Amino acid sequence: MLTAPPFFCRAMQLTNVTAVLAIDALSFPTPMKESLLHYELTQNQLAYYQVLIEKLDAEDASSPAERIIGFAGYWLMGDEVHISTIAVQPERRGRHLGELLLLNLLLLAYEHPACLATLEVRRSNAAAQQLYTKYWFKVVGERRAYYKDTGEDAVLMTVEPLNGRYHHFLTAQKNTLLARLQTEA
Ligand SMILES: CC(C)(COP(=O)(O)OP(=O)(O)OC[C@H]1O[C@@H](n2cnc3c(N)ncnc32)[C@H](O)[C@@H]1OP(=O)(O)O)[C@@H](O)C(=O)NCCC(=O)NCCS
C-alpha cells in the first residue's frame, strides 16, 4: 500500500464509513447509500476498498491524528479488476492525490494477480478520463444512458495486460509521483 508522507493508503474499515460517505456525497450526483458501503465492506468477497489518509500533526491528545481525504475501490472477478469508485475531497483535488489512489489500486491489482482493469466513467468527466489515460487505459466502448440519475452515457475504459511491462511502468510512475508529492509537501 502506497505511502508518501504525510499521505498513505490502507484498506477501508467500517470506522471510515462516515468520512468516506461525506467525500462521496461531494463527488457524485447520486451519493452511495451507507447500507451499500457497509455491504461492500462486510459481505462482498470480491470488493477491495482503500482510503487515502493524511497524517496530522496532533496538537494535543484530543486532536485527530489523521484524516481521510479520498477513497477508491474495485471488484476482483477472476483475473479482472473492475474499478468501481475513486474520489478525492474536492479541496484537495489537482495535487496528484487521485493519481496516488489510482496507482495504489493498480499496484494492488497486479499483486492478485489480475490481467485486466476495467471501469466506466461519465462521458463529461474529462479529468477522470485524463487520469485513466495517463495510466494507459483506452476507450473500448460506451453504454448509452448508463447513469440513471442524469441519463449520461458511460465510456468504458480498460488497460491490459497488467504484465511485467505494465508493472515496470507503474514502478516508474510511482517513483516520479512520490518525488513530486515530496517536493509539493
Ligand atoms: C477524478 C479525481 C479522483 C482525480 O483526482 P485529482 O486528485 O483531482 O487528480 P490528480 O491531481 O491526481 O491528477 C492526476 C492526473 O489526472 C488528470 N487530471 C486531473 N484533474 C484534471 C483536470 N481538471 N483536467 C484534466 N486532467 C486532469 C491529469 O492527467 C493529471 O495528471 P497531470 O497533472 O500530470 O497532467 C477527482 O477529480 C475526483 O475526485 N473527482 C470526483 C469523483 C470522480 O469523478 N471520480 C471518477 C469516477 S469514474
PDBQT file of the ligand as one rigid body, heavy atoms in Angstrom, charges set to zero:
ROOT
HETATM    1  C1  LIG A 201     -11.065  12.120 -10.727  1.00  0.00    +0.000 C 
HETATM    2  C2  LIG A 201     -10.349  12.547  -9.460  1.00  0.00    +0.000 C 
HETATM    3  C3  LIG A 201     -10.270  11.344  -8.499  1.00  0.00    +0.000 C 
HETATM    4  C4  LIG A 201      -8.909  12.972  -9.823  1.00  0.00    +0.000 C 
HETATM    5  O1  LIG A 201      -8.223  13.269  -8.627  1.00  0.00    +0.000 OA
HETATM    6  P1  LIG A 201      -7.247  14.540  -8.508  1.00  0.00    +0.000 P 
HETATM    7  O2  LIG A 201      -6.511  14.387  -7.246  1.00  0.00    +0.000 OA
HETATM    8  O3  LIG A 201      -8.004  15.803  -8.718  1.00  0.00    +0.000 OA
HETATM    9  O4  LIG A 201      -6.313  14.334  -9.772  1.00  0.00    +0.000 OA
HETATM   10  P2  LIG A 201      -4.715  14.401  -9.791  1.00  0.00    +0.000 P 
HETATM   11  O5  LIG A 201      -4.276  15.720  -9.275  1.00  0.00    +0.000 OA
HETATM   12  O6  LIG A 201      -4.181  13.202  -9.146  1.00  0.00    +0.000 OA
HETATM   13  O7  LIG A 201      -4.432  14.347 -11.357  1.00  0.00    +0.000 OA
HETATM   14  C5  LIG A 201      -3.750  13.253 -11.969  1.00  0.00    +0.000 C 
HETATM   15  C6  LIG A 201      -3.955  13.342 -13.458  1.00  0.00    +0.000 C 
HETATM   16  O8  LIG A 201      -5.351  13.338 -13.768  1.00  0.00    +0.000 OA
HETATM   17  C7  LIG A 201      -5.608  14.238 -14.845  1.00  0.00    +0.000 C 
HETATM   18  N1  LIG A 201      -6.416  15.371 -14.341  1.00  0.00    +0.000 N 
HETATM   19  C8  LIG A 201      -6.754  15.620 -13.059  1.00  0.00    +0.000 A 
HETATM   20  N2  LIG A 201      -7.547  16.701 -12.995  1.00  0.00    +0.000 NA
HETATM   21  C9  LIG A 201      -7.693  17.136 -14.256  1.00  0.00    +0.000 A 
HETATM   22  C10 LIG A 201      -8.415  18.207 -14.848  1.00  0.00    +0.000 A 
HETATM   23  N3  LIG A 201      -9.138  19.059 -14.098  1.00  0.00    +0.000 N 
HETATM   24  N4  LIG A 201      -8.392  18.336 -16.190  1.00  0.00    +0.000 NA
HETATM   25  C11 LIG A 201      -7.686  17.494 -16.954  1.00  0.00    +0.000 A 
HETATM   26  N5  LIG A 201      -6.963  16.458 -16.455  1.00  0.00    +0.000 NA
HETATM   27  C12 LIG A 201      -6.972  16.289 -15.131  1.00  0.00    +0.000 A 
HETATM   28  C13 LIG A 201      -4.250  14.698 -15.333  1.00  0.00    +0.000 C 
HETATM   29  O9  LIG A 201      -3.797  13.757 -16.282  1.00  0.00    +0.000 OA
HETATM   30  C14 LIG A 201      -3.406  14.607 -14.065  1.00  0.00    +0.000 C 
HETATM   31  O10 LIG A 201      -2.035  14.406 -14.298  1.00  0.00    +0.000 OA
HETATM   32  P3  LIG A 201      -1.060  15.657 -14.635  1.00  0.00    +0.000 P 
HETATM   33  O11 LIG A 201      -1.334  16.713 -13.600  1.00  0.00    +0.000 OA
HETATM   34  O12 LIG A 201       0.311  15.081 -14.530  1.00  0.00    +0.000 OA
HETATM   35  O13 LIG A 201      -1.446  16.094 -16.014  1.00  0.00    +0.000 OA
HETATM   36  C15 LIG A 201     -11.041  13.764  -8.778  1.00  0.00    +0.000 C 
HETATM   37  O14 LIG A 201     -11.217  14.767  -9.752  1.00  0.00    +0.000 OA
HETATM   38  C16 LIG A 201     -12.395  13.444  -8.162  1.00  0.00    +0.000 C 
HETATM   39  O15 LIG A 201     -12.486  13.023  -7.003  1.00  0.00    +0.000 OA
HETATM   40  N6  LIG A 201     -13.485  13.650  -8.924  1.00  0.00    +0.000 N 
HETATM   41  C17 LIG A 201     -14.845  13.401  -8.430  1.00  0.00    +0.000 C 
HETATM   42  C18 LIG A 201     -15.139  11.932  -8.422  1.00  0.00    +0.000 C 
HETATM   43  C19 LIG A 201     -14.980  11.319  -9.794  1.00  0.00    +0.000 C 
HETATM   44  O16 LIG A 201     -15.368  11.893 -10.801  1.00  0.00    +0.000 OA
HETATM   45  N7  LIG A 201     -14.388  10.104  -9.821  1.00  0.00    +0.000 N 
HETATM   46  C20 LIG A 201     -14.171   9.380 -11.055  1.00  0.00    +0.000 C 
HETATM   47  C21 LIG A 201     -15.285   8.421 -11.252  1.00  0.00    +0.000 C 
HETATM   48  S1  LIG A 201     -15.075   7.484 -12.765  1.00  0.00    +0.000 SA
ENDROOT
TORSDOF 0
